[in-house]
Amino acid sequence: MENLASYIVAFTTTCLFIWALQPVAEHIGLVDKPGGRKKHKGAVPLIGGIAMYIGLLTGLSIVDFPFAEIKGLIIAGGLLLAIGTIDDFVDLRPAMRFLAQITAALMIVFIDGVVLVDLGNLFGNSTFDLGPLSVIFSVIAIVGVINAVNMSDGMDGLAGGLAFVTLTVVGVAALVGSSPLLNVIPLFLAVLFGFLMFNMRSPWRKRAQIFMGNGGSMLLGLILVWFLVSAAQGEDRVISPVTALWLVALPLLDTVCIMLRRIIKGRSPFAPDREHFHHILLVAGYSPQASVWFMISIAMILAFVGGFSQKLHLSEPLMMTAFITMFALYFWGMSHAWRVMKVIRRTNTPTPQDNSHIFRN
């Protein structure tokens, strides 16, 4: 594989900068300290996003992929990383983060041409073109995915693990469809894998050594939606727009449902709480590590359903109807969380657990 060297370089660079930036972050105070909703132990460096960004830049400098086609993503990603890092220091208002996200969305739309021109064959007759609404719809979709990934970053390895599943399936689709995206997706996976080595719990690591920070989670969300839109648009699309929904279904479902519930309760949709799906799993007695793998497994199943449905050439209206039905069921389940916990508890015996690093959203 001619691009193998760039993947190795990207992975190695990410790991090296994670190692090098930890003492710097501790010295300048770029750390996540426990307190309030945050129950993790000790001050954890928020440098995962910075290390991943540097790893990406290094790998992209030698990979066989036209830089001009991804220039907007790099610039917009740098903007979100910078704003998110500032937010990690001083807690910016949601309006400031939204302004940065909208700006980043417009960058990838107008610089890279990553725009939702159509929604596929949703009604069974012909392609549903967005026409003059394409830019507005694209910005809404991009900002939505960015926030979905940001809100999923509440447990060690969760956001990164979910993103890894999505990028892997898009990579498989690119391989089957002989898309040029195949040259660069493994590079992003290599960088993400380097981060997860320090962020995901494992037998040799009881808790995360670093977090990606708000900048890292927004960067990751931007990367995901860039690839999803790129893969689902144009004459050479390798997935349909509705399949793209299935590939990022779990964070989208959780985010939309949690925001709707907050609005119904008369609260700000951005007010932090402990009502995410991973919180329900923890209350039901699952360990943090088991909860993360449980959710990653669900994401894999949903991605498989979406991908396999396209492989079988199931109609897009049918896939969209199934997605909406799943959303309705998910919303009902989250609105009756106590019933869901009863069902989960019947099949799970609570065990003593280390609950650090679990309530970060």
C-alpha positions as CSV (number, residue, x, y, z in Angstrom):
1,M,0.0,0.0,0.0
2,E,1.7,3.1,-1.3
3,N,0.2,5.4,1.4
4,L,1.2,3.1,4.3
5,A,4.1,5.3,5.3
6,S,1.8,8.3,5.7
7,Y,-0.5,6.3,8.0
8,I,2.4,5.2,10.2
9,V,3.8,8.7,10.4
10,A,0.3,10.1,11.3
11,F,-0.1,7.5,14.0
12,T,3.4,7.9,15.4
13,T,3.2,11.7,15.4
14,T,-0.1,11.7,17.3
15,C,1.3,9.4,20.0
16,L,4.5,11.4,20.3
17,F,2.6,14.7,20.7
18,I,0.2,13.2,23.2
19,W,3.3,12.1,25.3
20,A,5.0,15.5,24.8
21,L,2.1,17.8,25.4
22,Q,0.9,16.2,28.7
23,P,3.4,18.1,31.0
24,V,2.8,21.3,29.0
25,A,-0.9,21.0,29.5
26,E,-0.5,20.4,33.2
27,H,1.9,23.4,33.5
28,I,-0.5,25.9,31.7
29,G,-3.7,24.5,33.3
30,L,-5.2,22.9,30.1
31,V,-6.7,20.2,32.2
32,D,-10.1,18.9,33.1
33,K,-10.4,19.0,36.9
34,P,-13.0,16.9,38.8
35,G,-15.9,18.8,40.5
36,G,-19.6,19.2,40.0
37,R,-20.8,16.8,37.3
38,K,-17.2,15.7,36.7
39,K,-16.4,12.7,38.9
40,H,-13.0,11.6,37.3
41,K,-9.9,11.4,39.5
42,G,-7.2,14.0,39.2
43,A,-6.6,16.7,36.5
44,V,-6.6,15.1,33.1
45,P,-4.8,16.9,30.2
46,L,-7.1,18.1,27.4
47,I,-4.6,17.7,24.6
48,G,-6.1,14.8,22.5
49,G,-7.5,17.2,19.9
50,I,-4.3,19.1,19.5
51,A,-2.2,15.9,19.1
52,M,-4.7,14.5,16.5
53,Y,-4.7,17.7,14.5
54,I,-0.9,17.7,14.3
55,G,-0.9,14.0,13.4
56,L,-3.3,14.8,10.6
57,L,-1.3,17.6,9.2
58,T,1.9,15.5,9.3
59,G,0.2,12.6,7.5
60,L,-1.6,14.7,4.9
61,S,1.8,16.3,4.0
62,I,2.9,12.9,2.5
63,V,-0.3,11.1,1.6
64,D,-1.3,10.6,-2.0
65,F,-4.4,12.9,-1.9
66,P,-4.9,16.4,-3.4
67,F,-4.5,18.8,-0.5
68,A,-6.7,21.3,-2.3
69,E,-9.7,18.9,-1.9
70,I,-9.3,18.9,1.9
71,K,-8.0,22.4,2.5
72,G,-11.3,23.7,3.9
73,L,-11.5,20.8,6.4
74,I,-8.0,21.6,7.7
75,I,-8.7,25.3,8.1
76,A,-12.1,24.8,9.6
77,G,-10.8,22.1,11.8
78,G,-8.1,24.4,13.1
79,L,-10.7,27.1,13.8
80,L,-12.9,24.7,15.9
81,L,-9.8,23.3,17.7
82,A,-8.7,26.8,18.6
83,I,-12.2,27.9,19.8
84,G,-12.7,24.6,21.7
85,T,-9.4,24.9,23.4
86,I,-10.2,28.4,24.5
87,D,-13.6,27.1,25.7
88,D,-11.7,24.5,27.8
89,F,-9.9,27.3,29.5
90,V,-12.7,29.9,30.1
91,D,-16.1,28.3,29.3
92,L,-17.3,30.3,26.3
93,R,-21.0,31.0,25.8
94,P,-22.9,28.5,23.5
95,A,-23.4,31.3,21.0
96,M,-19.7,31.7,20.5
97,R,-19.3,28.0,19.9
98,F,-22.2,28.0,17.5
99,L,-20.8,30.9,15.5
100,A,-17.5,29.0,15.2
101,Q,-19.3,25.9,14.1
102,I,-21.4,27.8,11.5
103,T,-18.2,29.4,10.1
104,A,-16.5,26.1,9.9
105,A,-19.5,24.6,8.1
106,L,-19.5,27.4,5.6
107,M,-15.7,26.8,5.0
108,I,-16.1,23.2,4.0
109,V,-19.1,24.0,1.9
110,F,-17.5,26.8,-0.1
111,I,-13.8,25.8,0.0
112,D,-14.1,22.0,-0.4
113,G,-17.5,21.9,-2.0
114,V,-18.8,19.5,0.6
115,V,-22.4,20.3,0.4
116,L,-25.7,18.4,0.5
117,V,-27.1,18.9,-3.0
118,D,-29.7,16.3,-2.6
119,L,-31.2,13.9,-0.1
120,G,-31.3,10.9,-2.4
121,N,-34.4,9.1,-3.6
122,L,-36.4,9.6,-0.4
123,F,-39.8,9.5,-2.0
124,G,-39.3,6.6,-4.4
125,N,-39.8,8.6,-7.6
126,S,-36.7,10.7,-8.2
127,T,-33.8,12.4,-6.4
128,F,-34.9,15.0,-3.9
129,D,-32.8,18.0,-4.8
130,L,-32.4,20.7,-2.2
131,G,-31.9,23.5,-4.8
132,P,-31.3,26.9,-3.2
133,L,-31.7,25.4,0.3
134,S,-28.6,23.2,-0.1
135,V,-26.2,25.5,1.7
136,I,-28.6,26.2,4.6
137,F,-29.5,22.5,4.9
138,S,-25.8,21.6,4.7
139,V,-24.9,24.0,7.5
140,I,-27.6,22.6,9.8
141,A,-26.5,19.0,9.1
142,I,-22.8,19.9,9.7
143,V,-23.5,21.8,12.9
144,G,-25.8,19.0,14.1
145,V,-23.2,16.2,13.7
146,I,-20.5,18.4,15.3
147,N,-22.7,18.8,18.4
148,A,-23.7,15.2,18.4
149,V,-20.1,14.1,18.6
150,N,-19.3,16.8,21.2
151,M,-22.2,15.6,23.4
152,S,-21.2,11.9,23.1
153,D,-17.8,12.7,24.6
154,G,-18.9,11.8,28.1
155,M,-17.0,8.6,28.9
156,D,-13.5,7.3,28.3
157,G,-13.2,6.2,24.7
158,L,-16.9,6.7,23.7
159,A,-16.7,9.6,21.2
160,G,-13.5,8.2,19.6
161,G,-14.9,4.7,19.5
162,L,-18.1,5.7,17.8
163,A,-16.2,7.8,15.3
164,F,-13.9,4.9,14.6
165,V,-16.9,2.7,13.7
166,T,-18.4,5.4,11.3
167,L,-15.1,6.1,9.6
168,T,-14.3,2.4,9.2
169,V,-17.7,1.7,7.5
170,V,-17.2,4.7,5.2
171,G,-13.8,3.4,4.4
172,V,-15.2,0.0,3.4
173,A,-17.8,1.7,1.2
174,A,-15.0,3.7,-0.4
175,L,-13.1,0.5,-1.0
176,V,-16.1,-1.2,-2.6
177,G,-16.9,1.9,-4.7
178,S,-13.3,2.6,-5.6
179,S,-13.6,6.1,-4.2
180,P,-10.5,8.4,-3.9
181,L,-11.5,8.8,-0.2
182,L,-9.9,5.4,0.4
183,N,-6.5,7.0,0.2
184,V,-7.1,9.3,3.1
185,I,-9.6,7.6,5.4
186,P,-7.0,5.2,6.8
187,L,-4.9,8.2,7.8
188,F,-7.7,9.6,9.9
189,L,-8.3,6.2,11.4
190,A,-4.6,5.9,12.3
191,V,-4.7,9.2,14.1
192,L,-7.9,8.3,15.9
193,F,-6.4,4.9,16.9
194,G,-3.4,6.7,18.3
195,F,-5.6,8.9,20.4
196,L,-7.7,5.9,21.6
197,M,-4.6,4.2,22.9
198,F,-4.4,6.9,25.6
199,N,-8.1,7.6,26.0
200,M,-9.9,4.2,26.0
201,R,-9.9,2.0,29.1
202,S,-8.2,-1.3,28.8
203,P,-6.7,-4.1,31.0
204,W,-3.5,-2.1,31.3
205,R,-5.2,1.3,31.7
206,K,-7.9,1.7,34.3
207,R,-8.9,5.2,33.2
208,A,-8.2,7.7,30.4
209,Q,-4.7,9.3,30.4
210,I,-5.9,12.2,28.3
211,F,-9.2,13.7,27.0
212,M,-9.7,15.2,23.6
213,G,-11.3,18.4,25.0
214,N,-14.1,20.4,23.4
215,G,-11.8,21.4,20.5
216,G,-11.0,17.8,19.8
217,S,-14.6,16.6,19.9
218,M,-15.7,19.4,17.6
219,L,-12.8,18.6,15.2
220,L,-13.8,15.0,15.2
221,G,-17.4,15.8,14.5
222,L,-16.3,18.0,11.6
223,I,-14.2,15.2,10.2
224,L,-17.0,12.7,10.4
225,V,-19.6,14.9,8.6
226,W,-17.0,15.9,6.0
227,F,-16.5,12.2,5.0
228,L,-20.2,11.3,5.3
229,V,-21.3,14.2,3.0
230,S,-18.4,13.6,0.6
231,A,-19.3,9.9,0.4
232,A,-23.1,10.5,0.0
233,Q,-23.0,13.2,-2.7
234,G,-22.1,13.5,-6.3
235,E,-22.2,11.1,-9.3
236,D,-19.6,8.9,-7.7
237,R,-21.3,8.6,-4.3
238,V,-20.6,5.3,-2.5
239,I,-23.4,5.6,0.1
240,S,-26.9,7.1,0.0
241,P,-27.7,10.1,2.2
242,V,-30.1,7.9,4.3
243,T,-27.3,5.3,4.8
244,A,-25.1,8.1,6.1
245,L,-27.7,8.7,8.8
246,W,-27.5,5.1,9.9
247,L,-23.7,5.3,10.1
248,V,-23.9,8.1,12.7
249,A,-27.2,7.1,14.2
250,L,-26.4,6.6,17.8
251,P,-24.9,10.0,18.7
252,L,-27.5,11.7,16.5
253,L,-30.4,9.9,18.2
254,D,-29.0,10.5,21.7
255,T,-28.3,14.2,21.1
256,V,-31.6,15.0,19.4
257,C,-33.6,13.1,22.0
258,I,-31.8,14.7,25.0
259,M,-32.2,18.2,23.5
260,L,-35.9,17.7,22.9
261,R,-36.5,16.4,26.4
262,R,-34.7,19.5,27.8
263,I,-36.9,21.8,25.7
264,I,-40.0,20.0,26.8
265,K,-39.0,20.4,30.4
266,G,-38.5,24.1,29.9
267,R,-34.7,24.0,30.1
268,S,-32.0,25.1,27.7
269,P,-31.3,22.4,25.1
270,F,-27.6,22.9,25.9
271,A,-27.9,22.6,29.7
272,P,-25.6,19.8,30.9
273,D,-27.2,16.9,32.8
274,R,-26.8,13.1,33.4
275,E,-29.6,11.9,31.2
276,H,-27.6,10.5,28.3
277,F,-27.9,6.9,27.3
278,H,-24.5,6.1,28.8
279,H,-25.7,7.5,32.1
280,I,-28.6,5.1,32.1
281,L,-26.3,2.2,31.5
282,L,-24.2,3.3,34.5
283,V,-27.1,3.7,36.8
284,A,-28.3,0.2,35.6
285,G,-25.1,-1.2,37.0
286,Y,-22.8,-1.5,34.0
287,S,-19.2,-0.5,34.5
288,P,-17.9,2.5,32.5
289,Q,-15.8,0.2,30.2
290,A,-18.8,-2.2,29.6
291,S,-21.1,0.8,28.9
292,V,-18.7,2.2,26.3
293,W,-18.4,-1.2,24.5
294,F,-22.1,-1.7,24.8
295,M,-22.8,1.6,22.9
296,I,-20.0,0.9,20.4
297,S,-21.6,-2.5,19.7
298,I,-25.0,-0.8,19.1
299,A,-23.3,1.7,16.7
300,M,-21.7,-1.2,14.8
301,I,-25.1,-3.0,14.5
302,L,-26.8,0.2,13.3
303,A,-24.0,0.9,10.8
304,F,-24.2,-2.7,9.6
305,V,-28.0,-2.4,9.1
306,G,-27.5,0.8,7.1
307,G,-24.7,-0.6,5.0
308,F,-26.2,-4.0,4.4
309,S,-29.6,-2.4,3.5
310,Q,-27.8,-0.5,0.8
311,K,-26.0,-3.6,-0.4
312,L,-29.3,-5.3,-0.8
313,H,-30.6,-2.3,-2.6
314,L,-33.5,-1.7,-0.2
315,S,-35.5,1.4,-1.1
316,E,-34.4,4.6,0.5
317,P,-37.9,5.5,1.6
318,L,-38.0,2.2,3.5
319,M,-34.7,2.9,5.2
320,M,-35.8,6.4,6.1
321,T,-39.1,5.1,7.5
322,A,-37.1,2.6,9.6
323,F,-34.8,5.3,10.9
324,I,-37.7,7.5,11.9
325,T,-39.4,4.6,13.6
326,M,-36.2,3.9,15.5
327,F,-36.0,7.5,16.5
328,A,-39.5,7.4,17.9
329,L,-38.8,4.2,19.9
330,Y,-35.5,5.7,21.2
331,F,-37.2,8.9,22.3
332,W,-39.9,6.9,24.1
333,G,-37.2,4.8,25.8
334,M,-35.3,7.8,26.9
335,S,-38.4,9.5,28.1
336,H,-39.2,6.4,30.2
337,A,-35.6,5.7,31.3
338,W,-36.7,4.1,34.6
339,R,-38.5,1.4,32.7
340,V,-35.4,0.9,30.4
341,M,-33.2,0.5,33.5
342,K,-35.5,-2.2,34.9
343,V,-35.2,-4.2,31.7
344,I,-31.4,-3.8,31.6
345,R,-31.1,-4.7,35.3
346,R,-32.9,-8.0,34.7
347,T,-30.1,-9.1,32.4
348,N,-27.2,-7.5,34.2
349,T,-25.9,-8.0,37.7
350,P,-24.5,-4.8,39.1
351,T,-20.9,-5.1,40.3
352,P,-18.5,-2.8,42.2
353,Q,-17.1,-0.3,39.8
354,D,-14.8,2.7,39.4
355,N,-17.1,5.5,38.4
356,S,-14.3,8.0,37.6
357,H,-14.3,9.7,34.2
358,I,-18.0,9.0,33.5
359,F,-19.9,12.2,34.0
360,R,-18.2,14.7,31.7
361,N,-21.2,16.0,29.8
